[in-house]
Amino acid sequence: MKRALVLYVPVLHAGYLKLFEKYRGSVDGFYLLSDELVAEFAPFHREIRALGAAQMKPLIESLNIFPSVSIFSSASAVVDELRDAEIVTSTDEICRKAIEKYLSENKVVYENVFLRWDEKNVDRPIDVKYDRVSTDPFDQKMCSMAVEESGKSSDWWRRVGAVVVKDGAVITAQHNHHVPSDHTPYINGDPRDVIKSGTLNLVYSSLHAEQTIIAESARDGVSLKGTDMYLNDFPCPLCAKLMAAAGIKRCFFKAGSTWLDAESVLHAAGVEIILVQ
C-alpha cells in the first residue's frame, strides 16, 4: 500500500523536522496542502509569517528526505492519486478537516508536530482545598474528555482542556491556544521562554480554554449559568473569576494546584470544587 505524508507546513521548525526524520524512508511521497485548501479550512485569518505551498515546496525538497514533494489540492487527479494510500498527517485542525473531506475513506495516522510540555511535569502536588472527591464514571469520562481536548493545544508550557456540561450533556469544549494562530509563538518566541518556571504566572500569551468558552458563549448568546466545567488542570485566578461571573456552579478538575485567589474566588461565588479521581 502506498504511504504518503500530507501536511500543512506554514513554516519549518524543529517539530516538523523531527516528524520528517521519523518518516524518512517510510513514505512514498510528501504532499503539502495547497493554499486554496488552507484558505478553505482556515478562512478567518492568514498566519502572518506563513509561506505559501509553492514557496515551501522547494525548501522541503532541499532537505532531501522524501522521494517526491507535491502539492495536494482538491483537484480530482490529486485526490485519486492518494485514494488507496495510507495517510500520515498532523493533528492540527486544517489537516484533519482536509483529510476528512477529501480522503475520508483512507487509513490515517495522526501525528503531533508541536513541541509539547512534558506530561510528567503535570503531576504536581494537589493542594487545592476541594469540597469533595468524585469517582463517578460520568465525571471521570468528562475529565478524560478534557484531557483529550488539552492534547490539541500547541502551547509550549501548559496544555489545558475544558468541557462544559449542562443537564448531563456536553455543550462545548475547548483548549488553550494562541491567537491569531497556534504558530504565533514561533514569530518572536514565547515570553515564558525567559521566565523562571513557577513565577510571573500572569505573563501568559495564550487564550485559556476557560476564557475561550466563556467568550464564545457570550458571543453566541449561550448562558453558562448553572453549568459544570470539567478541567484537566485547576483554573488560574483570571479564569476562576470569569467562571464565577459566568455562573458556573461546579468546577471539576483532575490535577493542578491553586495560586493567588483562584480557589477563594470560586468558593466565595458558591462554586463547588470537586477533585475527580
Order of alpha helices (4+ residues) and beta strands (2+ residues): beta-alpha-beta-alpha-alpha-beta-alpha-beta-alpha-beta-beta-alpha-beta-beta-alpha-alpha-beta-alpha-beta-alpha-beta
